[in-house]
Amino acid sequence: MSLGNSFETLTPAPAGSITIPAKDGFPLAARYYGPTLHPVAVVVIASATGLHQSFYASFSRWLSTHGILVYTFDYRYFGMSFPPPYQPSTFTPEERHKALRTAPADIDISETKEPQREGKPLIVVGHSLGGQVMTLLEEEFPIITRFLNICGGKSFVGNLQELCFLHTSGGGGDDDDRSCVLWKQAESSAQLAEMEKKIAKSLETDGVFRCRSLGMGYDIPYGPGRQWLEFYRHPLCVASLPQNASTMRKVNKPYLYVGFDDDATMSK
């Protein structure tokens, strides 16, 4: 049986919705899965760009069947994480768009609060961009047991262009191969330019990052969207900011990166 199928045949585990206050009191909408008393370990999942916490529900339920207590959450001004008086559960599309535009430009998704863990091992699982920003939780480093990065490679545009070159070179070295490479590079550059145009335009005209237009999930506020675009343009991605690079160098816990051989963009 594949892992994907096993997700769908789980015995229901204890689960519930909670609100976890961030360090500054901001109410983060969260869910827990599994035993709240005497878990064998605690897992906190840092989501990918534009993905609601519900995306990780099946994975969380599967972990919970092994005695692991799992926390998922929505980042600030995203999903169900909005401050009063907003009621995100009853948002219309127009109301959600308006609420997104009220988000401060300098919100920090890394300022969360330590979950209840009863001294058990604490593993932080980061997906895509979450796999990078989880290494900015410097104050939590002493209590984190290990990190798991799932497909959280650098989202630098140059990596995607070079990847196109590698995948089309064919290794033969003849003129046909070189022509194919050059054509593919030009095609890739045009596609990437169009994607960046859509992102930049929506940020300035709508005040939000249009993840939906890129097939990346749900729209996110202006501040994180602008920062994502800056990371996307820089070879070091999240580490392009000196303070981020300094914090990342302080990680002294086991750190595992996991990619998938059917995901071409993760081969770097």
C-alpha positions in Angstrom: 0.0 0.0 0.0 1.4 3.4 -0.9 1.8 6.1 1.7 -0.8 8.2 -0.1 -3.4 5.5 0.2 -2.6 4.8 3.8 -3.5 8.5 4.6 -7.0 7.8 3.4 -7.6 4.7 5.5 -6.6 6.0 8.9 -8.5 5.5 12.1 -9.7 8.9 13.2 -7.3 10.4 15.8 -8.1 13.1 18.3 -8.1 16.5 16.6 -9.3 20.0 17.3 -9.1 23.7 16.4 -7.3 26.0 18.8 -5.9 29.5 18.8 -2.2 29.9 19.7 -1.1 33.5 20.6 2.1 34.6 19.0 4.8 36.3 21.1 3.1 39.7 20.5 -0.4 38.2 21.2 -1.5 37.9 17.5 -4.0 35.0 17.4 -2.8 32.3 15.1 -5.4 29.8 14.0 -4.1 26.3 14.6 -5.1 22.7 14.7 -3.8 19.7 16.7 -3.8 16.1 15.9 -3.1 13.1 18.1 -2.7 12.6 21.9 -2.5 15.7 23.9 -1.4 13.7 27.0 1.9 11.8 26.9 2.8 12.0 23.2 6.0 10.3 22.1 7.0 13.5 20.2 5.6 16.8 19.0 5.7 18.0 15.4 5.1 21.6 14.3 4.5 22.1 10.5 5.6 25.3 8.8 3.6 25.6 5.6 4.6 26.4 2.1 3.8 29.7 0.5 0.1 30.1 -0.2 -1.0 26.8 1.5 -3.5 26.7 4.2 -2.9 24.4 7.2 -5.6 22.1 6.0 -3.3 20.9 3.2 -1.4 19.0 5.9 -4.4 17.4 7.6 -3.9 13.9 6.1 -0.1 13.8 6.9 -0.8 15.1 10.4 -3.5 12.4 11.0 -1.0 9.7 9.8 1.7 11.0 12.2 -0.9 11.1 15.1 -1.5 7.3 14.7 2.1 6.8 15.8 1.5 8.7 19.1 2.8 12.0 17.8 1.1 15.3 18.7 1.0 17.5 15.6 0.4 21.2 15.4 -0.4 23.0 12.1 -1.2 26.7 11.8 -2.0 29.5 9.4 0.5 32.4 9.1 -0.6 35.9 10.0 -3.4 37.4 7.9 -3.8 34.2 6.0 -6.2 31.3 6.1 -8.0 31.5 9.4 -5.4 33.7 11.2 -6.9 37.1 11.4 -7.3 39.4 14.4 -10.7 40.5 15.8 -13.1 41.7 14.6 -12.5 39.7 11.5 -14.4 36.4 11.2 -12.5 34.5 8.4 -14.9 31.5 8.6 -17.6 33.7 7.1 -15.4 35.7 4.7 -16.7 36.3 1.2 -14.0 36.6 -1.5 -14.3 40.4 -1.3 -14.1 40.5 2.5 -11.0 38.2 2.4 -9.3 40.5 -0.1 -10.1 43.5 2.0 -8.8 41.8 5.1 -5.6 40.8 3.3 -4.9 44.4 2.5 -5.0 45.4 6.1 -2.0 43.3 7.0 1.1 45.3 8.0 3.9 45.3 5.5 6.4 44.1 8.1 4.6 41.0 9.6 7.0 38.3 10.7 5.7 34.7 10.2 8.5 33.3 12.4 7.2 34.9 15.6 5.2 32.0 16.9 4.8 30.6 20.4 6.2 27.3 21.8 3.5 24.6 21.8 2.7 22.4 24.7 5.1 19.5 24.5 5.7 18.1 28.0 9.5 17.8 27.5 9.0 15.5 24.5 11.2 15.7 21.4 10.1 18.7 19.2 10.5 18.3 15.5 9.8 21.2 13.1 8.8 20.2 9.6 9.0 22.9 7.0 7.6 22.6 3.5 9.0 24.6 0.6 9.6 28.2 2.0 8.6 26.9 5.4 11.7 24.7 5.2 13.9 27.8 5.1 12.1 30.2 7.5 11.9 27.5 10.2 15.7 28.0 10.6 15.0 31.6 11.8 13.4 30.5 15.1 16.6 31.3 17.0 15.0 31.7 20.4 13.5 28.2 20.0 16.7 26.5 18.9 17.4 25.2 22.5 14.0 23.3 22.6 14.0 22.0 19.0 15.2 18.5 18.7 15.6 18.4 14.9 14.5 19.9 11.6 12.9 18.3 8.6 13.0 20.3 5.3 10.6 19.0 2.6 11.4 20.4 -0.8 12.6 23.6 0.7 15.3 24.4 -1.9 16.3 27.9 -2.9 13.6 29.4 -5.1 16.1 31.5 -7.0 15.0 32.2 -10.6 18.5 31.4 -11.9 18.3 27.9 -10.5 15.2 27.3 -12.7 16.9 28.6 -15.8 20.0 26.4 -15.2 17.8 23.4 -14.5 16.2 23.9 -17.9 19.7 23.8 -19.4 20.6 20.6 -17.6 17.4 18.8 -18.5 17.6 19.6 -22.2 21.4 19.2 -22.9 21.0 15.5 -23.7 24.7 15.0 -23.2 25.4 14.5 -26.9 27.0 17.8 -27.5 26.0 18.1 -31.2 24.4 21.1 -32.9 20.8 19.8 -32.5 21.3 19.4 -28.7 22.8 23.0 -28.4 19.9 24.4 -30.4 17.4 22.6 -28.2 19.2 24.0 -25.1 19.1 27.6 -26.4 15.5 27.3 -27.4 14.5 25.8 -24.0 16.4 28.5 -22.2 14.7 31.2 -24.1 11.3 29.6 -23.5 12.0 29.2 -19.8 13.2 32.8 -19.5 10.0 34.1 -21.2 7.8 32.0 -18.9 9.7 33.2 -15.8 9.5 36.8 -16.9 5.7 36.4 -17.4 5.4 34.9 -14.0 7.3 37.7 -12.3 5.3 40.3 -14.3 2.1 38.8 -12.9 3.4 38.8 -9.3 4.8 42.3 -9.4 1.7 43.7 -11.1 -0.7 42.2 -8.6 1.4 43.5 -5.7 1.2 47.0 -6.9 -2.3 47.1 -8.3 -4.1 44.8 -5.8 -1.9 45.0 -2.8 -1.7 41.2 -2.5 0.4 38.4 -3.8 -1.7 36.5 -6.3 -0.6 32.9 -5.6 -3.7 31.6 -7.3 -2.6 33.0 -10.7 0.6 30.9 -10.4 -1.1 27.8 -9.3 0.6 28.1 -5.9 -2.4 28.1 -3.6 -4.1 31.0 -1.9 -3.4 34.7 -2.0 -1.1 36.2 0.7 -0.6 39.7 2.0 1.5 42.4 0.4 4.5 42.2 2.9 5.2 38.5 2.6 4.5 38.6 -1.1 7.0 41.4 -1.7 9.6 39.6 0.3 9.0 36.3 -1.6 9.7 38.2 -4.8 12.9 39.6 -3.4 14.0 36.1 -2.3 13.0 34.7 -5.7 15.4 37.2 -7.4 18.4 36.4 -5.2 20.8 33.4 -5.3 20.7 33.0 -1.5 16.9 33.3 -1.3 15.9 33.7 2.4 19.6 33.9 3.4 20.0 37.0 1.2 19.2 39.1 4.3 22.3 39.3 6.5 20.3 38.8 9.7 18.7 35.7 8.3 22.1 34.2 7.1 23.5 34.9 10.6 20.7 33.1 12.3 20.8 30.1 9.9 24.5 29.6 10.7 23.6 29.1 14.4 21.4 26.0 13.7 23.2 23.2 15.6 20.5 20.5 15.6 20.1 17.6 13.1 18.7 18.9 9.9 17.4 16.6 7.2 16.4 17.7 3.7 14.0 15.5 1.7 13.1 15.9 -2.0 11.3 13.7 -4.5 12.6 12.2 -7.7 9.4 13.0 -9.5 9.8 16.7 -8.7 12.1 18.1 -11.4 12.6 21.5 -9.7 14.1 19.9 -6.6 17.1 18.2 -8.3 19.3 21.1 -7.2 
